[in-house]
Amino acid sequence: MYEIIITDSTGSATLPPLEIPLTLATIEGATDVTTLDFNVYTEFIVQKLLASHTWSYLTETQFNIIKGYYDRQFTLFEYPSITITELGITDMTARMTLNPQTVIDQCGTVEAVTVSFRESKQNP
């Protein structure tokens, strides 16, 4: 079972265990160039990781922990870092996105919470 540890300058938290599937994608930093004779060559610059996950259900408390890290990107002006030990990801600085909150009962249970982490260098 995979788990994500998320960290920012306020501290760390272990997010709820990941359900299957965990989507990992590679973002290519490459440019295809077409020459005047219509040949193509590619300038390969960099590859970055995009990790995305959807929890079927989270408690209100679990969701608020995740949302806290998301919101602090905008108040602290820093990206969180994530660690997924089972995948060899350690302290990867990532831009975090979070889908809208859908509360489904009076207890505050949140349905279909999708979070994405896009690997990025933090700007000074």
N, C-alpha and C positions, 0 to 999 in steps of 0.2 A: 504494500500500500504506500502510495506517495503522500508526502506532506510538504507544504510550503511554509517556510519560516520567512516572515516579512519584517523588515527592520527600517526604521528611520531614526532621526535624531532624538525622538521621544522614547524609543525603546523597541523591543521585539515582541512578536506574537507568532504562535503557531496556528495557522489557519485550520479549519476543520479538515479531516482527512479527505483526499481527493477521490471522487467517484470516477468511474470510467465513463466516457473517454476524457483524456487529457490531450488537448491538441497542441502539437509543437510544429511550428512552421519556420522556414528560413526566409528572411527578407533579403533579397539580393540588392546590393549596391553596385549595379553594373549598368553600363550604357552601351547600346548597340549603335554603331556608327556605320552609315551607308556612304560609301565613297562615290565619286563621280561616275565610275564605271560599274556601279551597282553591286559591288562586292560589299560584304559586311564583315566588320571586326568588332570585337567587344572589349571595352575597357572594364576590367574587373577591379572593383574598389574594395568592397567589404561584404561580409555576410553577418547578419544579426538574427537573433532568435526572437520569435513571437510565441509566447505560451498563453493558452487560453483554456479556461475551465468553467463549466457550469455545474453548480450544486442544485439538485432538485429542490431541496428545502433547507433553509437555515432558520435558526431561532432569531429573534429580534436582537439579542445580545451578540450572536455571531456576526450577523449582518452589520451591526454598528461598529464592530471592531474593524471589519474590512473597509467600511465607508470612512472610518476615521483616517486610515492610511491614505485612502483616495483623496479626501478633503485636504489633508495636510500638504499634499503636493502644491496646492494653491495658496496656502497660508504660510508655509515654511519656504516655498520656492525651491524645493528639493524633491527628487524622485526617491522612492523607497528602493531598497535592495531586497532581492529574494534569494533563498537557498532552497534547492530541491536536491538533497543529498543523493537520492537514488538515481538521479539523472546526471550527476556530476556538475550541477550548477551551484556555484558558491558565490555569494555576495554579488549577484548580477544586478547592476543598477538598471532600473526599468521604469518606463513611463506606464502608469497604471490607468486603465479605463474600467468603468463599472456601468452595467446596464441599469435602467430605471428599476426602482423598488416596487414589487407587487406584493402587498400584504394580503394574505388569504384568510385570516381568521382573527378573532378577538385577542388572541395571545401574541399577536405580532409576527407570526410565522411568515417568512418571506419565501416566495416561490421563484424558481428558475433564475438564480443569481449567477450572472456571467461576469467574470473578471478576466482581463487580459493584461499581460505584462510584455511590453515591447522593449527589448534591450536597447539601451542608449547610454551615451556618455553624458554625465551631468555637466552642464555648462557652468563656468565659474561665476 
